Amino acid sequence: MTEQKKAQSWSIDIILGVFVFIAAIFIVYALLNANQSSKAGALKEEASTVIRQVASEDSSSSIVDNNEIKKEKLDELKSIEYDELKRKLRVEGDFCIYMEDENGNIVLIQDGSGGYKGIGSPGIDLGGAPCSQN
């Protein structure tokens, strides 16, 4: 009977150890996930800032006039160096401003050199090509 009690207490120790190990995994996962959520929230906020500034008719960086996108304003925004544009829009992360049609297809933004996909970081990939040539 003594050997049976030793076996039972040993198995309870293993079960308790496994439980503590699994709990530690869940805690680490929760901490890592919380960090990702805060990064996603910061990115959403910066994206909203960029959208407000280029879509608001009151902004100096606006590409909209009377609810229409103006080609001249797009070309003006495109001519600004990327680092300067980031400072002007007051964002720290990389971004790409691009247009889509009603089906979600990327629309090529035309300029004098034949066109580009977007305005922003050349490090961002849009459909297999960089966002811009800057």
N, C-alpha and C positions, 0 to 999 in steps of 0.2 A: 504494500500500500504506500510506503514511503516513496518508492520509485515513481509511482503514478502521480503523486503530488508534485514531485520535482519536474516531471514532464509537463504537467499542467501549468506550473508557474513559469517554466521556460517558454511555453507557447504563448502565454499571456505577455511576457516580455517582448517576444517577437512581434506580436500583434500591436502592442503599444509603440514599438519602434517604427513599424511600417506606418502607423497612423501619424506619428510625429513627422516622418519623412514626407508623406503626402501633404500634410498641412504646410510644411515648409515650402514645397513646390508651389502650392496655391498662393502663398503669401508673396513669393518672389514674382510669380506671374502677375498678380494683382498690382504690385509695385511697378513693374515694367509697363503694364497696360495703362496705368494712370499717367505715366510719363508720356506715352504715345498720345493719349487723349489731350493732354495739355499742348503738345506740339501741333496736333491737328487743329485745336481751337485757335492757336496763334496764326496758323496758316490761313484759316478761314477768315480771320479778322483782317489780315493783310490783303487777301483777295478782295474782300468787301471794300477796303480802302482804295485799291486800284480801280475797281469797278465804279465806285462813287465819283472818283476824280475824272475818269475818262468819259463817263456817261452823263454827268451833271452839266447842264448848260451854264451854270454859274462858275465852274472851275476853269482856270487858265489852261489846263491840260485836256479839256474836253474835246472830243471828236464829234460831238452831237450839236446840231443847230436846228431848232424847230422840229425836233423828233426825227431828224434825218442825219445819217452819217455823212460827214463832209470829207471828200477825198483830200482837199488841201490840208485839212487839220490832221488827217492820218499821215500824210507825207511829212508834215512838220514834226509830228511826234516821232516818226521813223528816223528823221534826220538827227535826232538828239542821240548822243553816245549813250550806251546802256547804263553805265555807272552814273552819269548825270541824270538820266531819266529816273533811276532808282531814288536818287536824292530828291528830285523834283516831286515825285509821287510819295515820298517819305515812307518807303518800305525797305526792309532789310533783306528779305528772302528773294530768291529768283522768281521771275514771273514771265508769262507770255500772254500778250493780248492777241486774240485771234477771232475770226468770224466763222460762224456756222450757218448753213442754210436750214430750212425747216426740217430736213431729214437727218440733221446732225453731221453732215459732211463739211469738212473744212473748206472755206472759200478762200481762194488766193487773193491777197490784197495786192492790187496793182500799183506799181510806181514806175518811174521813168526807165528803170533798168530791167523791166520784164516781170517783176512781181516777187513777192515773198509771202510766206505763210502767216507770219505774225510780227508783232513788235515786242521785243524783250530779249531774254537770255538766249544766246546761240547754243547754250548747253541743254536746253529743253528740246526734246524730240517731239515733233508733231507729225504723225503719220510717216515715220521713216526719214524725215528731214528736219534740220534744225529750225527753231522758231524764226530766227532772223540771221542775217549775215553780219550783223554788228559784232 
